[in-house]
Amino acid sequence: MCNSFYKFSIDAKFRGANEICGISGCNLVTARELMNNLPGILPKRLYKHQYQRLVISLKKAVAKAILIINNERGT
């Protein structure tokens, strides 16, 4: 059985990683690892305007993106 939901073209992974890197400020290696291991969690806190822009950009660049807010207060 094959789950094709998270199989993207190389171009889609490249564009998605670039969007993540550009908007969140994380390094490109982290963004590429995230795109290669979807579903995943971006290991960086974002402001509201950043995550909204990221979701919109990923929907345009890749396919489907959803946001799950983690309300834990870290140090």
N, CA, C, O and CB atoms as a CASP TS submission, in Angstrom:
PFRMAT TS
TARGET T0000
AUTHOR 0000-0000-0000
METHOD Language model
MODEL 1
PARENT N/A
ATOM      1  N   MET     1       0.842  -1.179   0.000  1.00  0.00           N
ATOM      2  CA  MET     1       0.000   0.000   0.000  1.00  0.00           C
ATOM      3  C   MET     1       0.884   1.238   0.000  1.00  0.00           C
ATOM      4  O   MET     1       1.877   1.291   0.726  1.00  0.00           O
ATOM      5  CB  MET     1      -0.956   0.001   1.215  1.00  0.00           C
ATOM      6  N   CYS     2       0.542   2.203  -0.783  1.00  0.00           N
ATOM      7  CA  CYS     2       1.362   3.408  -0.927  1.00  0.00           C
ATOM      8  C   CYS     2       0.549   4.641  -0.543  1.00  0.00           C
ATOM      9  O   CYS     2      -0.556   4.856  -1.042  1.00  0.00           O
ATOM     10  CB  CYS     2       1.895   3.542  -2.377  1.00  0.00           C
ATOM     11  N   ASN     3       1.110   5.433   0.341  1.00  0.00           N
ATOM     12  CA  ASN     3       0.461   6.685   0.727  1.00  0.00           C
ATOM     13  C   ASN     3       1.114   7.812  -0.073  1.00  0.00           C
ATOM     14  O   ASN     3       2.261   8.176   0.189  1.00  0.00           O
ATOM     15  CB  ASN     3       0.577   6.942   2.281  1.00  0.00           C
ATOM     16  N   SER     4       0.406   8.351  -1.021  1.00  0.00           N
ATOM     17  CA  SER     4       0.988   9.362  -1.909  1.00  0.00           C
ATOM     18  C   SER     4       0.724  10.794  -1.440  1.00  0.00           C
ATOM     19  O   SER     4       1.107  11.744  -2.122  1.00  0.00           O
ATOM     20  CB  SER     4       0.444   9.184  -3.307  1.00  0.00           C
ATOM     21  N   PHE     5       0.077  10.958  -0.288  1.00  0.00           N
ATOM     22  CA  PHE     5      -0.273  12.301   0.172  1.00  0.00           C
ATOM     23  C   PHE     5       0.964  13.176   0.383  1.00  0.00           C
ATOM     24  O   PHE     5       0.931  14.368   0.079  1.00  0.00           O
ATOM     25  CB  PHE     5      -1.071  12.216   1.464  1.00  0.00           C
ATOM     26  N   TYR     6       2.038  12.608   0.893  1.00  0.00           N
ATOM     27  CA  TYR     6       3.221  13.391   1.204  1.00  0.00           C
ATOM     28  C   TYR     6       4.336  13.237   0.180  1.00  0.00           C
ATOM     29  O   TYR     6       5.482  13.590   0.456  1.00  0.00           O
ATOM     30  CB  TYR     6       3.730  13.012   2.549  1.00  0.00           C
ATOM     31  N   LYS     7       4.016  12.719  -0.986  1.00  0.00           N
ATOM     32  CA  LYS     7       5.015  12.601  -2.037  1.00  0.00           C
ATOM     33  C   LYS     7       4.891  13.807  -2.958  1.00  0.00           C
ATOM     34  O   LYS     7       3.902  13.967  -3.673  1.00  0.00           O
ATOM     35  CB  LYS     7       4.847  11.271  -2.830  1.00  0.00           C
ATOM     36  N   PHE     8       5.903  14.637  -2.923  1.00  0.00           N
ATOM     37  CA  PHE     8       5.921  15.835  -3.743  1.00  0.00           C
ATOM     38  C   PHE     8       7.017  15.709  -4.785  1.00  0.00           C
ATOM     39  O   PHE     8       7.943  14.913  -4.628  1.00  0.00           O
ATOM     40  CB  PHE     8       6.126  17.096  -2.880  1.00  0.00           C
ATOM     41  N   SER     9       6.913  16.473  -5.818  1.00  0.00           N
ATOM     42  CA  SER     9       7.984  16.496  -6.805  1.00  0.00           C
ATOM     43  C   SER     9       9.210  17.161  -6.195  1.00  0.00           C
ATOM     44  O   SER     9       9.117  17.844  -5.175  1.00  0.00           O
ATOM     45  CB  SER     9       7.537  17.236  -8.094  1.00  0.00           C
ATOM     46  N   ILE    10      10.333  16.959  -6.816  1.00  0.00           N
ATOM     47  CA  ILE    10      11.575  17.578  -6.335  1.00  0.00           C
ATOM     48  C   ILE    10      11.434  19.094  -6.364  1.00  0.00           C
ATOM     49  O   ILE    10      11.911  19.784  -5.464  1.00  0.00           O
ATOM     50  CB  ILE    10      12.790  17.127  -7.194  1.00  0.00           C
ATOM     51  N   ASP    11      10.784  19.605  -7.395  1.00  0.00           N
ATOM     52  CA  ASP    11      10.578  21.045  -7.512  1.00  0.00           C
ATOM     53  C   ASP    11       9.711  21.578  -6.374  1.00  0.00           C
ATOM     54  O   ASP    11       9.994  22.647  -5.832  1.00  0.00           O
ATOM     55  CB  ASP    11       9.939  21.380  -8.857  1.00  0.00           C
ATOM     56  N   ALA    12       8.660  20.848  -6.007  1.00  0.00           N
ATOM     57  CA  ALA    12       7.778  21.278  -4.925  1.00  0.00           C
ATOM     58  C   ALA    12       8.525  21.283  -3.596  1.00  0.00           C
ATOM     59  O   ALA    12       8.347  22.198  -2.792  1.00  0.00           O
ATOM     60  CB  ALA    12       6.542  20.365  -4.839  1.00  0.00           C
ATOM     61  N   LYS    13       9.357  20.274  -3.355  1.00  0.00           N
ATOM     62  CA  LYS    13      10.156  20.237  -2.125  1.00  0.00           C
ATOM     63  C   LYS    13      11.142  21.404  -2.088  1.00  0.00           C
ATOM     64  O   LYS    13      11.338  22.026  -1.044  1.00  0.00           O
ATOM     65  CB  LYS    13      10.913  18.896  -2.012  1.00  0.00           C
ATOM     66  N   PHE    14      11.753  21.690  -3.224  1.00  0.00           N
ATOM     67  CA  PHE    14      12.711  22.790  -3.315  1.00  0.00           C
ATOM     68  C   PHE    14      12.032  24.129  -3.034  1.00  0.00           C
ATOM     69  O   PHE    14      12.533  24.935  -2.250  1.00  0.00           O
ATOM     70  CB  PHE    14      13.371  22.812  -4.703  1.00  0.00           C
ATOM     71  N   ARG    15      10.887  24.360  -3.679  1.00  0.00           N
ATOM     72  CA  ARG    15      10.167  25.619  -3.472  1.00  0.00           C
ATOM     73  C   ARG    15       9.649  25.734  -2.047  1.00  0.00           C
ATOM     74  O   ARG    15       9.712  26.809  -1.450  1.00  0.00           O
ATOM     75  CB  ARG    15       9.006  25.737  -4.457  1.00  0.00           C
ATOM     76  N   GLY    16       9.138  24.637  -1.495  1.00  0.00           N
ATOM     77  CA  GLY    16       8.648  24.651  -0.128  1.00  0.00           C
ATOM     78  C   GLY    16       9.746  24.949   0.875  1.00  0.00           C
ATOM     79  O   GLY    16       9.548  25.730   1.805  1.00  0.00           O
ATOM     80  N   ALA    17      10.906  24.327   0.689  1.00  0.00           N
ATOM     81  CA  ALA    17      12.039  24.576   1.585  1.00  0.00           C
ATOM     82  C   ALA    17      12.503  26.023   1.490  1.00  0.00           C
ATOM     83  O   ALA    17      12.851  26.634   2.500  1.00  0.00           O
ATOM     84  CB  ALA    17      13.202  23.629   1.256  1.00  0.00           C
ATOM     85  N   ASN    18      12.509  26.565   0.294  1.00  0.00           N
ATOM     86  CA  ASN    18      12.906  27.969   0.129  1.00  0.00           C
ATOM     87  C   ASN    18      11.919  28.906   0.821  1.00  0.00           C
ATOM     88  O   ASN    18      12.330  29.891   1.435  1.00  0.00           O
ATOM     89  CB  ASN    18      13.009  28.325  -1.363  1.00  0.00           C
ATOM     90  N   GLU    19      10.631  28.611   0.729  1.00  0.00           N
ATOM     91  CA  GLU    19       9.626  29.434   1.407  1.00  0.00           C
ATOM     92  C   GLU    19       9.804  29.364   2.924  1.00  0.00           C
ATOM     93  O   GLU    19       9.756  30.388   3.605  1.00  0.00           O
ATOM     94  CB  GLU    19       8.205  28.981   1.016  1.00  0.00           C
ATOM     95  N   ILE    20      10.008  28.157   3.449  1.00  0.00           N
ATOM     96  CA  ILE    20      10.199  27.989   4.888  1.00  0.00           C
ATOM     97  C   ILE    20      11.422  28.761   5.353  1.00  0.00           C
ATOM     98  O   ILE    20      11.371  29.468   6.360  1.00  0.00           O
ATOM     99  CB  ILE    20      10.339  26.503   5.247  1.00  0.00           C
ATOM    100  N   CYS    21      12.517  28.628   4.624  1.00  0.00           N
ATOM    101  CA  CYS    21      13.762  29.306   4.970  1.00  0.00           C
ATOM    102  C   CYS    21      13.607  30.819   4.924  1.00  0.00           C
ATOM    103  O   CYS    21      14.041  31.521   5.838  1.00  0.00           O
ATOM    104  CB  CYS    21      14.877  28.871   4.032  1.00  0.00           C
ATOM    105  N   GLY    22      12.997  31.314   3.874  1.00  0.00           N
ATOM    106  CA  GLY    22      12.855  32.758   3.708  1.00  0.00           C
ATOM    107  C   GLY    22      11.941  33.415   4.724  1.00  0.00           C
ATOM    108  O   GLY    22      12.216  34.524   5.182  1.00  0.00           O
ATOM    109  N   ILE    23      10.866  32.748   5.079  1.00  0.00           N
ATOM    110  CA  ILE    23       9.883  33.350   5.980  1.00  0.00           C
ATOM    111  C   ILE    23      10.248  33.145   7.442  1.00  0.00           C
ATOM    112  O   ILE    23      10.118  34.062   8.253  1.00  0.00           O
ATOM    113  CB  ILE    23       8.507  32.773   5.712  1.00  0.00           C
ATOM    114  N   SER    24      10.708  31.935   7.781  1.00  0.00           N
ATOM    115  CA  SER    24      10.975  31.642   9.195  1.00  0.00           C
ATOM    116  C   SER    24      12.360  32.064   9.648  1.00  0.00           C
ATOM    117  O   SER    24      12.581  32.308  10.834  1.00  0.00           O
ATOM    118  CB  SER    24      10.802  30.178   9.451  1.00  0.00           C
ATOM    119  N   GLY    25      13.288  32.149   8.715  1.00  0.00           N
ATOM    120  CA  GLY    25      14.656  32.497   9.081  1.00  0.00           C
ATOM    121  C   GLY    25      15.484  31.301   9.505  1.00  0.00           C
ATOM    122  O   GLY    25      16.634  31.466   9.913  1.00  0.00           O
ATOM    123  N   CYS    26      14.922  30.087   9.419  1.00  0.00           N
ATOM    124  CA  CYS    26      15.708  28.902   9.762  1.00  0.00           C
ATOM    125  C   CYS    26      16.670  28.603   8.609  1.00  0.00           C
ATOM    126  O   CYS    26      16.507  29.120   7.504  1.00  0.00           O
ATOM    127  CB  CYS    26      14.780  27.671  10.054  1.00  0.00           C
ATOM    128  N   ASN    27      17.670  27.766   8.880  1.00  0.00           N
ATOM    129  CA  ASN    27      18.635  27.502   7.818  1.00  0.00           C
ATOM    130  C   ASN    27      18.036  26.569   6.770  1.00  0.00           C
ATOM    131  O   ASN    27      17.051  25.878   7.031  1.00  0.00           O
ATOM    132  CB  ASN    27      19.924  26.896   8.399  1.00  0.00           C
ATOM    133  N   LEU    28      18.628  26.556   5.608  1.00  0.00           N
ATOM    134  CA  LEU    28      18.098  25.813   4.477  1.00  0.00           C
ATOM    135  C   LEU    28      18.150  24.308   4.705  1.00  0.00           C
ATOM    136  O   LEU    28      17.275  23.581   4.235  1.00  0.00           O
ATOM    137  CB  LEU    28      18.859  26.168   3.224  1.00  0.00           C
ATOM    138  N   VAL    29      19.158  23.834   5.416  1.00  0.00           N
ATOM    139  CA  VAL    29      19.269  22.399   5.707  1.00  0.00           C
ATOM    140  C   VAL    29      18.069  21.930   6.527  1.00  0.00           C
ATOM    141  O   VAL    29      17.485  20.885   6.239  1.00  0.00           O
ATOM    142  CB  VAL    29      20.589  22.093   6.463  1.00  0.00           C
ATOM    143  N   THR    30      17.703  22.707   7.548  1.00  0.00           N
ATOM    144  CA  THR    30      16.555  22.372   8.390  1.00  0.00           C
ATOM    145  C   THR    30      15.271  22.375   7.572  1.00  0.00           C
ATOM    146  O   THR    30      14.434  21.484   7.719  1.00  0.00           O
ATOM    147  CB  THR    30      16.438  23.359   9.563  1.00  0.00           C
ATOM    148  N   ALA    31      15.118  23.368   6.716  1.00  0.00           N
ATOM    149  CA  ALA    31      13.917  23.458   5.881  1.00  0.00           C
ATOM    150  C   ALA    31      13.828  22.285   4.917  1.00  0.00           C
ATOM    151  O   ALA    31      12.742  21.747   4.703  1.00  0.00           O
ATOM    152  CB  ALA    31      13.904  24.775   5.103  1.00  0.00           C
ATOM    153  N   ARG    32      14.945  21.882   4.335  1.00  0.00           N
ATOM    154  CA  ARG    32      14.936  20.742   3.413  1.00  0.00           C
ATOM    155  C   ARG    32      14.647  19.437   4.144  1.00  0.00           C
ATOM    156  O   ARG    32      13.925  18.583   3.629  1.00  0.00           O
ATOM    157  CB  ARG    32      16.273  20.641   2.680  1.00  0.00           C
ATOM    158  N   GLU    33      15.207  19.280   5.343  1.00  0.00           N
ATOM    159  CA  GLU    33      14.920  18.082   6.135  1.00  0.00           C
ATOM    160  C   GLU    33      13.429  18.005   6.461  1.00  0.00           C
ATOM    161  O   GLU    33      12.828  16.932   6.401  1.00  0.00           O
ATOM    162  CB  GLU    33      15.754  18.079   7.436  1.00  0.00           C
ATOM    163  N   LEU    34      12.844  19.145   6.803  1.00  0.00           N
ATOM    164  CA  LEU    34      11.419  19.179   7.097  1.00  0.00           C
ATOM    165  C   LEU    34      10.600  18.771   5.882  1.00  0.00           C
ATOM    166  O   LEU    34       9.668  17.977   6.007  1.00  0.00           O
ATOM    167  CB  LEU    34      11.007  20.568   7.566  1.00  0.00           C
ATOM    168  N   MET    35      10.926  19.296   4.718  1.00  0.00           N
ATOM    169  CA  MET    35      10.185  18.960   3.499  1.00  0.00           C
ATOM    170  C   MET    35      10.368  17.500   3.107  1.00  0.00           C
ATOM    171  O   MET    35       9.466  16.900   2.522  1.00  0.00           O
ATOM    172  CB  MET    35      10.625  19.858   2.352  1.00  0.00           C
ATOM    173  N   ASN    36      11.518  16.923   3.421  1.00  0.00           N
ATOM    174  CA  ASN    36      11.761  15.520   3.090  1.00  0.00           C
ATOM    175  C   ASN    36      11.127  14.554   4.085  1.00  0.00           C
ATOM    176  O   ASN    36      11.011  13.363   3.797  1.00  0.00           O
ATOM    177  CB  ASN    36      13.241  15.265   3.019  1.00  0.00           C
ATOM    178  N   ASN    37      10.716  15.047   5.249  1.00  0.00           N
ATOM    179  CA  ASN    37      10.166  14.194   6.299  1.00  0.00           C
ATOM    180  C   ASN    37       8.783  14.653   6.746  1.00  0.00           C
ATOM    181  O   ASN    37       8.495  14.694   7.942  1.00  0.00           O
ATOM    182  CB  ASN    37      11.104  14.163   7.489  1.00  0.00           C
ATOM    183  N   LEU    38       7.935  14.994   5.793  1.00  0.00           N
ATOM    184  CA  LEU    38       6.585  15.435   6.131  1.00  0.00           C
ATOM    185  C   LEU    38       5.716  14.264   6.541  1.00  0.00           C
ATOM    186  O   LEU    38       5.922  13.168   6.021  1.00  0.00           O
ATOM    187  CB  LEU    38       5.951  16.168   4.957  1.00  0.00           C
ATOM    188  N   PRO    39       4.770  14.424   7.430  1.00  0.00           N
ATOM    189  CA  PRO    39       4.470  15.647   8.171  1.00  0.00           C
ATOM    190  C   PRO    39       5.549  15.901   9.214  1.00  0.00           C
ATOM    191  O   PRO    39       6.190  14.973   9.705  1.00  0.00           O
ATOM    192  CB  PRO    39       3.083  15.557   8.841  1.00  0.00           C
ATOM    193  N   GLY    40       5.734  17.153   9.537  1.00  0.00           N
ATOM    194  CA  GLY    40       6.777  17.511  10.478  1.00  0.00           C
ATOM    195  C   GLY    40       6.471  18.791  11.211  1.00  0.00           C
ATOM    196  O   GLY    40       5.473  19.463  10.951  1.00  0.00           O
ATOM    197  N   ILE    41       7.356  19.110  12.136  1.00  0.00           N
ATOM    198  CA  ILE    41       7.208  20.307  12.963  1.00  0.00           C
ATOM    199  C   ILE    41       8.430  21.188  12.743  1.00  0.00           C
ATOM    200  O   ILE    41       9.568  20.728  12.841  1.00  0.00           O
ATOM    201  CB  ILE    41       7.041  19.940  14.480  1.00  0.00           C
ATOM    202  N   LEU    42       8.187  22.433  12.451  1.00  0.00           N
ATOM    203  CA  LEU    42       9.272  23.395  12.291  1.00  0.00           C
ATOM    204  C   LEU    42       9.825  23.719  13.674  1.00  0.00           C
ATOM    205  O   LEU    42       9.087  24.206  14.531  1.00  0.00           O
ATOM    206  CB  LEU    42       8.785  24.691  11.557  1.00  0.00           C
ATOM    207  N   PRO    43      11.113  23.457  13.906  1.00  0.00           N
ATOM    208  CA  PRO    43      11.676  23.647  15.243  1.00  0.00           C
ATOM    209  C   PRO    43      12.052  25.109  15.526  1.00  0.00           C
ATOM    210  O   PRO    43      13.138  25.391  16.032  1.00  0.00           O
ATOM    211  CB  PRO    43      12.901  22.765  15.412  1.00  0.00           C
ATOM    212  N   LYS    44      11.168  26.004  15.202  1.00  0.00           N
ATOM    213  CA  LYS    44      11.432  27.424  15.405  1.00  0.00           C
ATOM    214  C   LYS    44      10.113  28.112  15.703  1.00  0.00           C
ATOM    215  O   LYS    44       9.104  27.851  15.049  1.00  0.00           O
ATOM    216  CB  LYS    44      12.129  28.061  14.163  1.00  0.00           C
ATOM    217  N   ARG    45      10.127  28.988  16.689  1.00  0.00           N
ATOM    218  CA  ARG    45       8.913  29.737  17.012  1.00  0.00           C
ATOM    219  C   ARG    45       8.722  30.855  15.996  1.00  0.00           C
ATOM    220  O   ARG    45       9.680  31.495  15.563  1.00  0.00           O
ATOM    221  CB  ARG    45       8.980  30.314  18.452  1.00  0.00           C
ATOM    222  N   LEU    46       7.475  31.074  15.627  1.00  0.00           N
ATOM    223  CA  LEU    46       7.153  32.109  14.652  1.00  0.00           C
ATOM    224  C   LEU    46       6.129  33.074  15.231  1.00  0.00           C
ATOM    225  O   LEU    46       5.319  32.711  16.084  1.00  0.00           O
ATOM    226  CB  LEU    46       6.625  31.484  13.348  1.00  0.00           C
ATOM    227  N   TYR    47       6.183  34.301  14.753  1.00  0.00           N
ATOM    228  CA  TYR    47       5.140  35.269  15.078  1.00  0.00           C
ATOM    229  C   TYR    47       3.913  34.960  14.228  1.00  0.00           C
ATOM    230  O   TYR    47       3.999  34.259  13.219  1.00  0.00           O
ATOM    231  CB  TYR    47       5.633  36.736  14.841  1.00  0.00           C
ATOM    232  N   LYS    48       2.777  35.491  14.650  1.00  0.00           N
ATOM    233  CA  LYS    48       1.517  35.215  13.958  1.00  0.00           C
ATOM    234  C   LYS    48       1.598  35.568  12.473  1.00  0.00           C
ATOM    235  O   LYS    48       1.174  34.778  11.629  1.00  0.00           O
ATOM    236  CB  LYS    48       0.377  35.989  14.614  1.00  0.00           C
ATOM    237  N   HIS    49       2.130  36.733  12.148  1.00  0.00           N
ATOM    238  CA  HIS    49       2.196  37.129  10.737  1.00  0.00           C
ATOM    239  C   HIS    49       3.124  36.211   9.945  1.00  0.00           C
ATOM    240  O   HIS    49       2.914  36.008   8.749  1.00  0.00           O
ATOM    241  CB  HIS    49       2.669  38.584  10.612  1.00  0.00           C
ATOM    242  N   GLN    50       4.157  35.648  10.599  1.00  0.00           N
ATOM    243  CA  GLN    50       5.064  34.732   9.913  1.00  0.00           C
ATOM    244  C   GLN    50       4.373  33.410   9.586  1.00  0.00           C
ATOM    245  O   GLN    50       4.457  32.925   8.458  1.00  0.00           O
ATOM    246  CB  GLN    50       6.306  34.478  10.768  1.00  0.00           C
ATOM    247  N   TYR    51       3.684  32.825  10.581  1.00  0.00           N
ATOM    248  CA  TYR    51       3.067  31.531  10.276  1.00  0.00           C
ATOM    249  C   TYR    51       1.906  31.678   9.313  1.00  0.00           C
ATOM    250  O   TYR    51       1.649  30.767   8.526  1.00  0.00           O
ATOM    251  CB  TYR    51       2.593  30.855  11.552  1.00  0.00           C
ATOM    252  N   GLN    52       1.194  32.798   9.351  1.00  0.00           N
ATOM    253  CA  GLN    52       0.119  32.992   8.380  1.00  0.00           C
ATOM    254  C   GLN    52       0.688  33.098   6.967  1.00  0.00           C
ATOM    255  O   GLN    52       0.169  32.490   6.032  1.00  0.00           O
ATOM    256  CB  GLN    52      -0.700  34.251   8.723  1.00  0.00           C
ATOM    257  N   ARG    53       1.750  33.871   6.826  1.00  0.00           N
ATOM    258  CA  ARG    53       2.391  34.034   5.516  1.00  0.00           C
ATOM    259  C   ARG    53       2.982  32.707   5.037  1.00  0.00           C
ATOM    260  O   ARG    53       2.922  32.387   3.850  1.00  0.00           O
ATOM    261  CB  ARG    53       3.493  35.115   5.582  1.00  0.00           C
ATOM    262  N   LEU    54       3.557  31.933   5.974  1.00  0.00           N
ATOM    263  CA  LEU    54       4.148  30.652   5.610  1.00  0.00           C
ATOM    264  C   LEU    54       3.096  29.670   5.104  1.00  0.00           C
ATOM    265  O   LEU    54       3.316  28.993   4.099  1.00  0.00           O
ATOM    266  CB  LEU    54       4.883  30.059   6.800  1.00  0.00           C
ATOM    267  N   VAL    55       1.975  29.586   5.779  1.00  0.00           N
ATOM    268  CA  VAL    55       0.907  28.681   5.343  1.00  0.00           C
ATOM    269  C   VAL    55       0.395  29.087   3.968  1.00  0.00           C
ATOM    270  O   VAL    55       0.200  28.231   3.105  1.00  0.00           O
ATOM    271  CB  VAL    55      -0.251  28.673   6.362  1.00  0.00           C
ATOM    272  N   ILE    56       0.176  30.368   3.753  1.00  0.00           N
ATOM    273  CA  ILE    56      -0.294  30.849   2.445  1.00  0.00           C
ATOM    274  C   ILE    56       0.729  30.538   1.356  1.00  0.00           C
ATOM    275  O   ILE    56       0.365  30.069   0.277  1.00  0.00           O
ATOM    276  CB  ILE    56      -0.573  32.367   2.492  1.00  0.00           C
ATOM    277  N   SER    57       1.990  30.795   1.631  1.00  0.00           N
ATOM    278  CA  SER    57       3.048  30.548   0.644  1.00  0.00           C
ATOM    279  C   SER    57       3.197  29.073   0.330  1.00  0.00           C
ATOM    280  O   SER    57       3.378  28.697  -0.828  1.00  0.00           O
ATOM    281  CB  SER    57       4.371  31.097   1.140  1.00  0.00           C
ATOM    282  N   LEU    58       3.122  28.223   1.369  1.00  0.00           N
ATOM    283  CA  LEU    58       3.251  26.787   1.123  1.00  0.00           C
ATOM    284  C   LEU    58       2.069  26.244   0.343  1.00  0.00           C
ATOM    285  O   LEU    58       2.229  25.343  -0.480  1.00  0.00           O
ATOM    286  CB  LEU    58       3.388  26.037   2.434  1.00  0.00           C
ATOM    287  N   LYS    59       0.893  26.780   0.591  1.00  0.00           N
ATOM    288  CA  LYS    59      -0.276  26.339  -0.185  1.00  0.00           C
ATOM    289  C   LYS    59      -0.086  26.668  -1.660  1.00  0.00           C
ATOM    290  O   LYS    59      -0.475  25.885  -2.527  1.00  0.00           O
ATOM    291  CB  LYS    59      -1.570  27.001   0.348  1.00  0.00           C
ATOM    292  N   LYS    60       0.504  27.812  -1.946  1.00  0.00           N
ATOM    293  CA  LYS    60       0.739  28.202  -3.336  1.00  0.00           C
ATOM    294  C   LYS    60       1.884  27.402  -3.949  1.00  0.00           C
ATOM    295  O   LYS    60       1.800  26.973  -5.100  1.00  0.00           O
ATOM    296  CB  LYS    60       1.041  29.701  -3.424  1.00  0.00           C
ATOM    297  N   ALA    61       2.956  27.202  -3.179  1.00  0.00           N
ATOM    298  CA  ALA    61       4.162  26.582  -3.713  1.00  0.00           C
ATOM    299  C   ALA    61       4.090  25.066  -3.765  1.00  0.00           C
ATOM    300  O   ALA    61       4.654  24.456  -4.673  1.00  0.00           O
ATOM    301  CB  ALA    61       5.340  26.990  -2.897  1.00  0.00           C
ATOM    302  N   VAL    62       3.421  24.457  -2.830  1.00  0.00           N
ATOM    303  CA  VAL    62       3.499  23.003  -2.718  1.00  0.00           C
ATOM    304  C   VAL    62       2.145  22.356  -2.929  1.00  0.00           C
ATOM    305  O   VAL    62       1.854  21.879  -4.026  1.00  0.00           O
ATOM    306  CB  VAL    62       4.056  22.605  -1.363  1.00  0.00           C
ATOM    307  N   ALA    63       1.331  22.331  -1.925  1.00  0.00           N
ATOM    308  CA  ALA    63       0.039  21.659  -2.035  1.00  0.00           C
ATOM    309  C   ALA    63      -0.834  22.038  -0.868  1.00  0.00           C
ATOM    310  O   ALA    63      -1.642  22.961  -0.971  1.00  0.00           O
ATOM    311  CB  ALA    63       0.211  20.138  -2.101  1.00  0.00           C
ATOM    312  N   LYS    64      -0.688  21.346   0.233  1.00  0.00           N
ATOM    313  CA  LYS    64      -1.561  21.552   1.372  1.00  0.00           C
ATOM    314  C   LYS    64      -0.712  21.820   2.601  1.00  0.00           C
ATOM    315  O   LYS    64       0.254  21.107   2.871  1.00  0.00           O
ATOM    316  CB  LYS    64      -2.485  20.337   1.591  1.00  0.00           C
ATOM    317  N   ALA    65      -1.079  22.844   3.336  1.00  0.00           N
ATOM    318  CA  ALA    65      -0.372  23.173   4.570  1.00  0.00           C
ATOM    319  C   ALA    65      -1.398  23.504   5.622  1.00  0.00           C
ATOM    320  O   ALA    65      -2.376  24.203   5.354  1.00  0.00           O
ATOM    321  CB  ALA    65       0.622  24.352   4.368  1.00  0.00           C
ATOM    322  N   ILE    66      -1.178  23.007   6.812  1.00  0.00           N
ATOM    323  CA  ILE    66      -2.049  23.354   7.934  1.00  0.00           C
ATOM    324  C   ILE    66      -1.179  23.824   9.088  1.00  0.00           C
ATOM    325  O   ILE    66       0.013  23.523   9.163  1.00  0.00           O
ATOM    326  CB  ILE    66      -2.940  22.143   8.363  1.00  0.00           C
ATOM    327  N   LEU    67      -1.801  24.559   9.970  1.00  0.00           N
ATOM    328  CA  LEU    67      -1.096  25.098  11.117  1.00  0.00           C
ATOM    329  C   LEU    67      -1.675  24.488  12.377  1.00  0.00           C
ATOM    330  O   LEU    67      -2.889  24.475  12.583  1.00  0.00           O
ATOM    331  CB  LEU    67      -1.185  26.639  11.156  1.00  0.00           C
ATOM    332  N   ILE    68      -0.784  23.986  13.213  1.00  0.00           N
ATOM    333  CA  ILE    68      -1.175  23.505  14.531  1.00  0.00           C
ATOM    334  C   ILE    68      -0.387  24.335  15.527  1.00  0.00           C
ATOM    335  O   ILE    68       0.843  24.294  15.554  1.00  0.00           O
ATOM    336  CB  ILE    68      -0.906  21.952  14.709  1.00  0.00           C
ATOM    337  N   ILE    69      -1.101  25.083  16.336  1.00  0.00           N
ATOM    338  CA  ILE    69      -0.444  25.989  17.277  1.00  0.00           C
ATOM    339  C   ILE    69      -0.129  25.243  18.551  1.00  0.00           C
ATOM    340  O   ILE    69      -0.995  24.592  19.135  1.00  0.00           O
ATOM    341  CB  ILE    69      -1.324  27.223  17.574  1.00  0.00           C
ATOM    342  N   ASN    70       1.117  25.341  18.979  1.00  0.00           N
ATOM    343  CA  ASN    70       1.561  24.764  20.232  1.00  0.00           C
ATOM    344  C   ASN    70       1.594  25.886  21.248  1.00  0.00           C
ATOM    345  O   ASN    70       2.410  26.801  21.134  1.00  0.00           O
ATOM    346  CB  ASN    70       2.956  24.070  20.093  1.00  0.00           C
ATOM    347  N   ASN    71       0.729  25.832  22.232  1.00  0.00           N
ATOM    348  CA  ASN    71       0.615  26.912  23.209  1.00  0.00           C
ATOM    349  C   ASN    71       1.534  26.745  24.402  1.00  0.00           C
ATOM    350  O   ASN    71       1.398  27.479  25.381  1.00  0.00           O
ATOM    351  CB  ASN    71      -0.794  27.013  23.687  1.00  0.00           C
ATOM    352  N   GLU    72       2.481  25.787  24.354  1.00  0.00           N
ATOM    353  CA  GLU    72       3.414  25.630  25.456  1.00  0.00           C
ATOM    354  C   GLU    72       4.316  26.838  25.536  1.00  0.00           C
ATOM    355  O   GLU    72       4.780  27.348  24.516  1.00  0.00           O
ATOM    356  CB  GLU    72       4.238  24.351  25.299  1.00  0.00           C
ATOM    357  N   ARG    73       4.562  27.288  26.731  1.00  0.00           N
ATOM    358  CA  ARG    73       5.482  28.410  26.938  1.00  0.00           C
ATOM    359  C   ARG    73       6.861  27.855  27.220  1.00  0.00           C
ATOM    360  O   ARG    73       7.080  27.225  28.254  1.00  0.00           O
ATOM    361  CB  ARG    73       5.007  29.331  28.101  1.00  0.00           C
ATOM    362  N   GLY    74       7.782  28.081  26.320  1.00  0.00           N
ATOM    363  CA  GLY    74       9.148  27.595  26.484  1.00  0.00           C
ATOM    364  C   GLY    74      10.027  28.652  27.151  1.00  0.00           C
ATOM    365  O   GLY    74       9.590  29.765  27.445  1.00  0.00           O
ATOM    366  N   THR    75      11.248  28.273  27.372  1.00  0.00           N
ATOM    367  CA  THR    75      12.184  29.229  27.994  1.00  0.00           C
ATOM    368  C   THR    75      12.828  30.078  26.953  1.00  0.00           C
ATOM    369  O   THR    75      13.644  30.941  27.279  1.00  0.00           O
ATOM    370  CB  THR    75      13.255  28.512  28.806  1.00  0.00           C
TER
END
